[in-house]
Structures are given as structure tokens and as C-alpha cells.
Amino acid sequence: MTHSRIARYGVRLVLSALCASAFVALIACGAQETAPQAAPAQPERPATAMPAVPGATAAPGATAAPAATARPAAVVEVAAPSAAEGGGTVTVVRQNVGVPVGLPAQCPPGCGVEKFTMGAYEMLLQATGLDYTLSGLVAESWSVADDGSAYIWRIRPGIQFHGGWGELTAEDVAWTHNNANAATNTATAHDNAGDLRAHIGLAASVDKYTVNMPITSADARQPTHLFTNVVPRGVGIHSKAVFDEFGETGMLTQFVGSGPFEIESWRQDDRLVLNRYDGYWGEKALVDQVIALAVPEPAIRAAMFESGEAHIADVEPKDRPRLVADHSGVLVNNGGSLTGIVPCCNYLERIGAATGNPLESPGYHPELPWVADIDDPACDEAQLLEPVPSGAICDSWESARLVRRALEVSINRDQINQQIFAGLAVPAHGPPGQASISPLFKEEWIDEFSIDRAKELLTEAGYPDGLGETVTVHAQGLSVSLTELLCATWQPLGLSCEIDQRVYAVKRPSYVDRSNDDFNYAFIPRFDPEDWPIDTEDHSWKEGGTQKMGNIPFSALTFELMRGENDPQQRIELYKDWIEHYQFWAWALPIAEVFNQTLYNSSTIEFNRNVFPTFGYAYSLMNPVTQVSLK
């Protein structure tokens, strides 16, 4: 892949104006995932430690980087910790309470990010306000080496882990990231392993309060993307002493963080109990306790909010207007995303961008009507590295493209919006990540719902009698109902569906090793800063993490160019090429633009929020927890 293969530049446009909307829809995160059950209480620090257990396993040839010479960085000034006021217990009801796993390397979605958005663990940095102003949390200050080779993190002295596990030091920061990073731990299953791998190498503690973290490739999003509390792409800092004491298996059920709350108990499919940690170094929590309850039935969650049993609730879109109007509800946006469905799977990269090694993709089935055959000798692979093919494409690729387009025009977005999102979503058209109110949006991208047009496209693709295929769709929570509507509209096209409702933690390994061949839903960030590189799960720079959207060569190229480009305007031009490419090939099919929203009772709760997540997952309900208080 070379720069000469792409002539223009582009980036997603942030639609901060949407954030002012009172009601926009949410897709629930889905059913609870399978994981070891948590220990019932915070482990106490033993009087004498057992022999250490080896830490993260480095990839072959990896060595800890020596200290690099850093450009000076101003120490972040932090006010003296404030005295906690208020008190009491806040009750939160959610579809689930996340997945309790204490070891960073084994944290699936709803585990690693839960730890810091719910206040039990902390990131290196925090980003506050709509402009994501950076300041220090675990890191007191930070800088980049003069040659750009590494981050130099200066760790805040005096931070104490919960339960008497001692001071948080540079060793804990280095170990945590090495344990989660796919580049330094080949056994990691952390949901952000691929994101870490694409940017950083083997971290090392230089002294008690200094970490040298190699930058293996440039990335214009950093440090906000991987090291702050607003983006679900990082990892909260864990105690290496706990790992040394309990080992890999034992640490699965031990939860020792350093945040404003400490975990009393965390039981899957039941509850997460958080108690205020009075030894916290910074701004103290304003309530004594937070109890998050797993309530799978949405009607019961709404009833608990209505009755006053719950102060904060995750409710379905159809219930929000009533609860706002009649029960003192206030909605706070948690960021948003576009949801689309992936006709799985076009695994079209041959060589891993992150590793240089050949890619094996067991889920690649080019015989399927919607999958391009990369080995067709009549096809020119160079066209996959162009924004839009400069010449005619081969018959097999064109047939697969027309089938994907037929599936797209047969999505009844208005029906989905009304029946699934109570009319509160925005029907999505065009390439993924591109909002309909953006100046970059083109009216020509709108494919109106038409079964007749879909049948014409199938005929043009060589399927005049329909596809005659049955697919499996992986769906959870609200997406199950969405899948039922989609599959009903696809039946006239000769496409039947089965729904796989297994929890994400069970399904995830197939997204990592590219053995998945089921249709799946992709949640594409909508409100990242406008000059950030693309964050789609469709290329091998994320190898070691999930590639649930396939492996699209042009996405790998675009990500590589965007993250290394210093000029934001040039990144905008790169993004324009990428959206034109996706629009032409229809690798994923957009459905709806949605928001995740927190509903809280304004008659009993104060929530003076200053953190605005960029991606709407249910676990962002109370981020930041230190801003919640009872009236």
C-alpha cells in the first residue's frame, strides 16, 4: 500500500448539533455476557506477598524500550481533593451490569470500560467538556520523546489502590497496558487489544513514577483515543501486586482499582455495588453508594423509574417521552453511533497491515452471492485500493456489489424507525460514519425502500429467481426485533434468516480470528472529533482485536494514511475518498443514526456532567460518577 494509490483526503464530520436533540434513539447493548463470577467483596492486601507470577507475555522479539528523551510537558495542576458532601445511595437499573473480569487481558466489552466509566478504575488522562480538554488522572503530566518514538508518562505520586494494595506506580501502568495489548501479550482477549496494538509497543517503568511507552505507529487521535475517560478504547489501571498474588486465574475475580468508588461486589446478571472510596486522591464522590441492578425486561426498568425505585435508568426509546413528561425525567446524551448490518464477510486483505504476516480468514466464503472473490483471475486487486474503480470491474465483483446494494434498498428504514425506535432515530443512508445532516452528505446516496428495485438489482446480478440462501444474524437485545423486521423484508428476495442470540463474549473470538461468517451489526462512531482517523472494525490494523466488518483493503490504507497525517484538512480529504469508496462498494448497509441517553430523575438527582462520551454504550450511563448527587 502506497500513498500514490490515493489522490485525495477525507474525514468524518462531527455532528455536534445533533447532541442538542432531546430525543434520539438508542440501540441496547444486548444480553449479558458469560464470564467468571466476581468475588463478593474487595480483597484485602495480605501481610506478606506470595512469589510473583510472570506478567504479560511479549510477542516474539519484543523488548522493553529504553527511556527516551522527552520534550518538556507542563505538569497538570490539580486542585486539592475536595471534601465529600451529600451521601446516600443511588440506584441504577440497566439491561445488564457488565461482565465481571478482574484481569485486564480477559476483559470483553462491558468489562474493561465498565471499570473506569463506573468510577472504580482510572485512566491516565481525562477529557472534559465538548472540546475534550485534556488533564491528568493517573498521569500527572505527559510528553512525547523528541524523536516521536515514545510517550513519557509521569505518574501522580501518592495514588492508593483500594483495599490496602499500596501505591499505584509506573510498574502498574506498564503492566496493565502490556497485559491488555495484543502486541505484547499474545493471549489477550481485551476488547481494545487491537486498538492498543495498532499504536503502542511494550511499555516499561523507567523509575517509580515514569513510564516509557513506545509509539509503534503515528496516530492523530492520540492521546485522547486510547488514554482518556471519554472513548471506550483504553484500559483502566490495575494493580500488578494483585496479579503477583493471585496469578492469571485468581485475578479474574479480584477487583482492585484506584478510582473514586471501590467495588463491593459485582455479580453478573444481578448487580454491581460501588462504595465511595474516601482515600481517593482527587474529587470525592458525592454519594455513599451506587447500586446498579441488572433488569433485562425493559418494561420493568421503566416501571422502576416511574415508581421512584430507580434514580437512573436505561429505558427503551418508546418509554422516554412519557417518563420525561410525567415523571421528572431528564435525558443526557452519551454520544451516538450509526448502526448498520454487515453482509458477512468480505475478508479481502491478504497480508496483515499490523504484522506483515499472511492473513488466514476461515469465515471467508467467496461462493456466497454478496462476497467478492479475491482470487478471481479476471479481477484487478488494484481497484480495491482506489476510492472508486477507474475502470470497469470484473463480473464476479460487480455481481456481489449489486447483491449488497439490493439488500440495502430492501431495508425499510422508516418502518424500523417507527417500530423499533418509536420514531426517535434518524434513518441512515450512504456510507457508514457519514451523518445525514453533514455538509458532506449527498442526496444521491439515499436509496429509497423498494422491493421492486431490489429484485431488479438481483436480476442484474444474475439472480432473477432470488438468492435462495439462508443466513445467520448475530443479534442481541433490541437488535433481535430489528433483525426480525429485516428478515421479513428480505424474504421476497429469497433470503431467509436464523437469529443467533449468543452473548457477545461467546461470539467475539470469531470476530478476532476472522472465522465469523454470520451477518452482524456494526456500531460506527458518530461523534468523534472530525479529524480523527476512521474507527471501523474492517481492517487488519486491528488484528488481535475484532474485525467484525471484514477486511477491506481501502480501509486499511485510509487508516494508515489518516493516522500519520498531521494536517487535519488533509485528513478530511482522505475521509472523503473513503466514504465514496464505501458508498460504491456497499461493504456495510446503514440502518439508523442513534444516540445513547441517560434518563435520570431530576426531582431526586443532580447530575452536573462535564464528560461527554464519544460512543454510546449503556455503560456510559453515569460517566462521570463523581458528578452525581442526591437532592
Secondary structure by P-SEA (a helix, b strand, c coil): ccccccccccbbbbccccccccbbbbbccccccccccccccccccccccccccccccccccccccccccccccccccccccccccbbbbbbbbccccccccccccccccccccccccccccccccccccccccccccccccccccccccbbbbbcccccccccccccccaaaaaaaaaaacccccccccccaaaaaaacccccccccccbbbbbbccccccccccccccccccccccccaaaaaaccccccccbbbbbccbbbcccccccbbbbccccccccccccccbbbbbbbccaaaaaaaaaacccccccccccaaaaaaaccbbbbbbcbbbbbbbbcccccccccccccccbbbbcccccccccccccccccccccccccccccccccaaaaaaaaaaaaaaaacaaaaaaaacccccccccccccccccccccccccccccccaaaaaaaaaaacccccccbbbbbbbccaaaaaaaaaaaaaccccbbbbbbccccccaaaaaaacccccbbbbbcccccccccccccccccccccccccccccaaaaaaaaaaaacccaaaaaaaaaaaaaaaaaaccccccbbbbbbbbbccccccccccccccccccccccccccccccc
